[in-house]
Amino acid sequence: MQKGKAVWHSARLSQEKGPKVKLSPAKIGVILILPSVLLICGLLLYPVTYGIWLSFFKKHSFFPEQRFVGLANYAYLLHDPDFWTSLWHGTVYSVSTISLQIILGIVAALLLNEAFLGRNVVRGAILFPYMIPTVVAIILWKWLLNNQFGLVNALLLALGLIETPISWMGKDYIMISLIIISVWQFFPFVVLSVLARLQTIPPELYEAAAVDGAGMFSRFLYITLPQLKKVLFIVILLRSIWMFTKFDTVWLLTQGGGAEKYIRTLPVYAYMRTFMYYQAGLGAAIAVVMFGILIIITLLYFKLFREEEEL
């Protein structure tokens, strides 16, 4: 018994005298966050890598049939009129919706930043479009824009602005309908971002400008807008990525109509090639092209913003 205690005591002493590894708080933080970083990298890097790899193959979407074709899928897209039409539709859709979202979002945020009766109620109500599911929003707007019993046509006829009902889901107006729906649904994001920044601007800046005789427009141009520059930089970047890759709104609006080809964007075209024509390789090539376009636009955007900051 005493011998066992002696052995245990000597082992304990040797452990106490042995080298101790001391980790700094920074290293401990890295070790703790490393599993999450590896998981995120796996969820991001693997799909991107697999998509790029798949774009070099002619592969069936469901059957294990694939053949290496190199750059043949990209060469096909260069001569595919549907690809260029979809790219044009996506560009028109993205630029139009982003511009209107920024303009309406800033105007609404400026109004909601002022004190008036029922301001909190209006602030809560303006979030409604952003909170409801996309499928509900599309069903709602399809009823509103119906050319036979829709509320929009009824109001326009009652006001005398049109003489005959407009076919909002027809080829001539479906892009306008898509832009209106998307702006209505997503501009609250801009409102929230801009309003949060407006509430942090020191009021002393406006008081000093008022003392100097600056008007409302001058205060907005030389005080408010520069203070919003960094927020708008992030908002425009995020909205550009989200609207260029927007799928659900476009896809749901085209269902049940006959003018889907007039608003077919690249995400929808990639989905059709993959799951309707079963050309997974070609669909992956379209997705890679979209990824490349977004990277180029993002780099140019950062470069222009950095040059503006240095001026």
Buried (B, 14 or more C-beta within 10 A) or exposed (E): EEEEEEEEEEEEEEEEEEEEEEEEEEEEEEEEEEEEEEEEEEEEEEEEEEBBEBBBBBBEBEEEEBEEBEEBBBEBBEEBEEBEBBBEBBBBBBBBBBBBBBEBBBBBBBBBBEEEEEEEEEBEEBEEBBEEEBEEBBEBBBEBBBBEEBEBBEEBBEEEEEEEBBBBBBBEBBBBBBBBBBBBBBBBBBBBBBBEBBEEBEEEBBEEBEEEEBEEEEBBEEBBEEBBEEBBBEBBBEBBBBBBBBBBBBBBBBEEBEBBBBBBBBBBBBBBBBEEEBBBBBBBBBBBBBBEBBEEBEEEBEEEBEEEEEE
